[in-house]
């Protein structure tokens, strides 16, 4: 274990002591949940119930940024939108400090993964994302980050090229492809004109949705940001073009019940996918000093990974030239 990493200090005893500092009585049942960016634990209480405790990655977000995340989640929850918001624990509120860790506690919620091969479920998803965006459009974040090409693509490319991750013989291919992709994405955004930004979930992939009683419940607003509405929608689409087209119609129909679906943003889908792909490889590289990452992603930083990543970039370059999906009811 790398004892120099901050999370190395997050021992089971430290987790239990942190929970006790929130005036809970843990019973020593600790179960690590599937989270890499942060450390998240299900902790049993003497009452027989359990809570979920999230320890934010040190130095990633400021206190003000985390509190904006919490307020947005609570604002949605107060309007009976199914969002798992942090617990407000008097007198400190929703954000707590223990042993230099920023942490928050959440109610335990158990649901199943969404089944998006069922188009009716996508209709429901559209309704609830529309409700989230209707609230998100009512005001702006002041502290949270904003989705941008610089943040997700240009900075990611520069980080990877300035550090020893890409095998030397593959650097020319990555350097050329990544630059070509940025050169394609930038005019797509420019051609769209001014993009209306609103408060969005920011990482609304199926893994952050729990399904229960025919309702999606949204978790993990850690990446909430100012961004285009389409960023919370395109990750629900999968399969070939015909499948994605059918899925889009269901999403849009449900979404339009609560907020205007921005069909003009459809040409941005592959550009947004490009930003996510480029950011993901840089995210893994930036976190490689965290001992959990080499253990959880042993395939990263290998010759095979970078060869496949370059192939993925090449395929994405071709995808940018394909006609965008259309909203035809």
C-alpha positions in Angstrom: 0.0 0.0 0.0 1.1 3.5 -0.8 0.9 5.1 2.6 1.7 8.5 1.2 -1.7 8.7 -0.5 -4.4 10.5 1.5 -6.9 7.6 1.2 -4.3 5.3 2.8 -5.3 7.0 6.1 -8.9 6.0 5.6 -8.8 2.8 7.6 -12.0 1.0 8.9 -11.3 2.6 12.3 -11.2 6.0 10.7 -14.4 5.4 8.8 -16.2 4.3 12.0 -14.8 7.3 14.0 -16.0 9.6 11.2 -19.5 8.1 11.4 -19.5 8.5 15.2 -18.5 12.1 14.8 -21.8 12.6 12.9 -23.7 11.3 16.1 -24.5 7.9 14.6 -23.8 4.7 16.4 -22.1 2.3 13.9 -22.1 -1.4 14.6 -18.8 -2.1 12.7 -20.5 -3.4 9.5 -18.6 -1.6 6.7 -19.1 -2.4 3.0 -17.1 -0.5 0.4 -19.3 0.5 -2.5 -18.3 0.7 -6.2 -16.6 4.2 -6.3 -13.2 5.2 -7.5 -13.1 8.9 -7.6 -14.2 9.1 -4.0 -14.4 6.5 -1.2 -18.0 5.5 -0.4 -19.0 3.0 2.3 -22.3 1.5 3.5 -22.1 1.5 7.2 -24.4 -0.4 9.5 -25.9 1.2 12.6 -26.8 -0.3 15.9 -30.4 0.5 15.1 -30.2 -2.1 12.4 -30.4 0.5 9.6 -27.5 1.5 7.4 -26.3 4.8 5.9 -23.9 5.6 3.0 -20.9 7.8 3.8 -19.0 9.5 1.0 -15.4 10.7 1.6 -14.6 13.2 -1.2 -11.3 13.0 -3.0 -9.0 15.5 -1.2 -8.3 18.7 -3.0 -10.7 18.0 -5.9 -13.6 20.3 -4.9 -13.7 23.3 -2.7 -16.2 23.5 0.2 -18.3 26.0 -1.8 -18.4 23.6 -4.8 -19.5 20.7 -2.7 -22.2 22.7 -1.0 -23.6 23.8 -4.4 -23.8 20.1 -5.3 -25.7 19.4 -2.1 -28.1 22.4 -2.5 -29.0 21.4 -6.0 -29.7 17.8 -5.0 -31.8 19.0 -2.1 -33.6 21.5 -4.3 -34.6 18.6 -6.6 -35.5 16.3 -3.7 -37.7 19.0 -2.1 -39.7 19.1 -5.4 -40.3 15.3 -5.0 -37.9 14.5 -7.9 -36.3 11.1 -7.0 -32.8 12.3 -6.1 -30.8 10.8 -3.2 -29.7 13.9 -1.4 -27.2 14.1 1.5 -28.5 14.1 5.0 -28.7 17.4 6.8 -27.2 16.7 10.2 -27.5 19.5 12.7 -25.7 21.7 13.4 -23.1 21.2 10.7 -25.5 20.7 7.8 -24.6 18.4 4.9 -20.8 18.7 4.6 -18.6 17.6 7.4 -14.8 17.5 8.0 -13.1 14.7 9.8 -9.3 14.1 9.9 -9.0 16.5 6.9 -11.5 14.5 4.9 -14.6 16.2 3.5 -17.6 13.8 3.9 -21.3 13.6 3.6 -23.8 11.0 4.7 -26.7 9.7 2.6 -29.7 7.5 3.2 -29.2 3.9 2.0 -31.3 3.3 -1.2 -31.5 0.0 -2.9 -32.6 -0.3 -6.4 -31.8 -2.2 -9.6 -30.0 -1.2 -12.7 -32.2 0.4 -15.3 -33.3 -1.7 -18.3 -33.2 0.6 -21.3 -33.9 -2.1 -23.8 -37.5 -1.4 -22.6 -38.5 1.7 -24.5 -41.2 2.5 -21.9 -38.4 2.9 -19.3 -36.7 5.5 -21.6 -40.0 7.4 -21.7 -40.0 7.5 -17.9 -36.3 8.6 -17.9 -37.1 11.4 -20.2 -39.8 12.7 -17.9 -37.5 12.8 -14.9 -34.5 14.2 -16.7 -36.9 16.9 -18.0 -38.0 17.7 -14.5 -34.4 17.9 -13.3 -33.5 20.3 -16.2 -36.6 22.4 -15.6 -35.3 23.1 -12.1 -31.7 23.3 -13.3 -32.6 26.1 -15.7 -34.1 28.3 -12.9 -30.7 29.5 -11.8 -27.0 29.0 -12.4 -24.1 27.5 -10.4 -21.6 30.1 -9.2 -18.9 27.7 -8.1 -19.2 24.5 -10.1 -17.3 23.8 -13.2 -18.6 24.2 -16.8 -18.5 21.7 -19.6 -16.0 22.9 -22.2 -13.7 21.6 -24.9 -10.7 23.0 -23.0 -11.5 21.2 -19.8 -12.4 17.8 -21.3 -10.3 17.5 -24.4 -7.5 20.0 -24.7 -6.4 19.7 -21.1 -6.7 16.0 -21.2 -4.6 15.7 -24.4 -1.9 18.0 -22.9 -1.7 16.0 -19.7 -1.3 12.7 -21.5 1.3 14.0 -23.9 3.3 15.7 -21.1 3.5 12.6 -18.9 4.9 9.1 -19.5 1.7 7.1 -20.1 1.5 6.6 -23.9 4.1 4.2 -25.3 6.6 6.2 -27.4 5.8 4.4 -30.6 2.1 5.3 -30.3 2.6 9.0 -29.4 2.5 10.2 -33.0 -0.8 8.4 -33.7 -2.4 9.7 -30.5 -1.0 13.2 -31.0 -2.4 13.4 -34.6 -5.8 11.8 -33.8 -6.5 13.8 -30.7 -5.7 17.0 -32.5 -7.9 16.0 -35.4 -10.7 15.3 -33.0 -10.4 18.6 -31.3 -10.2 20.2 -34.7 -13.6 18.6 -35.6 -15.3 19.3 -32.3 -14.5 23.0 -32.0 -16.2 24.0 -35.3 -19.2 21.8 -34.4 -19.7 23.8 -31.2 -19.0 27.0 -33.0 -21.6 26.2 -35.8 -24.2 25.5 -33.1 -23.8 29.1 -31.8 -24.4 30.0 -28.2 -25.1 26.9 -26.2 -27.7 27.3 -23.5 -26.1 26.1 -20.3 -28.0 24.9 -17.2 -27.4 23.0 -14.1 -27.2 19.3 -15.0 -26.4 16.0 -13.4 -23.2 15.9 -15.5 -22.5 12.2 -15.3 -26.0 10.7 -16.0 -25.0 7.3 -17.2 -27.0 4.2 -16.3 -24.7 3.4 -13.4 -25.9 6.5 -11.6 -29.5 5.5 -11.9 -31.3 3.1 -9.6 -34.7 1.7 -10.6 -37.4 1.0 -8.1 -41.2 0.8 -8.4 -41.1 1.9 -12.1 -39.2 5.1 -11.1 -35.6 6.1 -11.7 -33.7 7.4 -8.7 -30.7 9.6 -9.4 -27.5 9.3 -7.3 -24.0 10.8 -7.3 -24.1 14.4 -8.3 -20.4 14.7 -7.8 -19.9 15.9 -11.4 -22.8 18.3 -11.5 -22.0 21.3 -13.6 -23.2 23.9 -16.0 -23.6 22.2 -19.3 -25.9 21.6 -22.3 -29.1 19.6 -21.6 -27.9 17.0 -24.2 -25.1 15.9 -21.9 -27.6 14.3 -19.5 -29.4 12.5 -22.4 -27.0 11.1 -24.9 -25.6 8.5 -22.5 -29.0 6.8 -22.4 -28.7 5.9 -26.1 -27.0 2.7 -27.3 -26.9 0.2 -30.1 -27.1 0.8 -33.9 -28.5 4.0 -35.4 -32.1 2.6 -35.7 -32.0 1.6 -32.1 -30.7 4.9 -30.9 -33.3 6.7 -33.1 -36.1 4.8 -31.4 -34.7 5.4 -28.0 -34.3 9.1 -28.7 -37.9 9.5 -29.6 -39.0 7.9 -26.3 -36.6 10.1 -24.3 -37.7 13.3 -26.1 -41.4 12.5 -25.7 -41.1 12.1 -22.0 -38.7 15.1 -21.6 -41.0 17.4 -23.5 -43.7 16.9 -20.9 -41.7 18.9 -18.4 -39.1 20.9 -20.4 -38.5 21.9 -24.0 -36.3 19.3 -25.7 -33.5 21.1 -27.5 -33.4 19.2 -30.8 -30.8 21.7 -32.1 -28.3 20.0 -29.7 -28.6 16.6 -31.5 -25.6 17.4 -33.8 -23.5 17.8 -30.6 -24.0 14.2 -29.4 -20.9 12.7 -31.0 -18.8 15.8 -30.0 -19.9 15.3 -26.4 -19.0 11.6 -26.7 -15.6 12.6 -28.0 -15.0 14.9 -25.0 -16.0 12.0 -22.6 -13.7 9.5 -24.3 -10.7 11.9 -24.2 -11.4 12.9 -20.6 -11.7 9.3 -19.4 -8.2 8.2 -20.4 -6.8 11.4 -18.8 -8.9 10.8 -15.7 -7.3 7.3 -15.3 -3.8 8.8 -15.8 -4.4 11.6 -13.3 -5.5 9.1 -10.7 -2.8 6.5 -11.3 -1.0 7.3 -8.1 -4.1 6.3 -6.1 -3.4 2.6 -5.2 -7.0 1.7 -6.0 -6.6 2.5 -9.7 -3.9 0.1 -10.7 -5.8 -2.6 -8.7 -9.1 -1.8 -10.3 -7.9 -0.9 -13.8 -4.9 -3.3 -14.4 -5.4 -3.0 -18.1 -4.8 0.7 -18.2 -1.3 2.0 -19.1 -0.5 -1.1 -21.1 0.4 -1.3 -24.8 -2.8 -3.0 -25.5 -4.9 -0.3 -23.8 -3.3 2.5 -25.8 -3.5 0.6 -29.1 -7.3 0.0 -28.5 -7.7 3.6 -27.3 -6.2 4.9 -30.5 -8.5 2.7 -32.5 -11.4 4.1 -30.5 -10.3 7.6 -31.3 -10.1 6.7 -35.0 -13.6 5.3 -34.9 -14.9 8.4 -33.1 -13.3 10.5 -35.8 -15.5 8.6 -38.4 -18.6 8.9 -36.1 -18.3 12.7 -36.2 -18.9 12.6 -39.9 -22.1 10.6 -39.7 -25.5 12.3 -39.9 -26.9 13.3 -36.5 -30.0 11.6 -35.1 -33.3 13.3 -35.9 -36.3 14.1 -33.9 -39.2 12.9 -36.1 -42.3 11.8 -34.3 
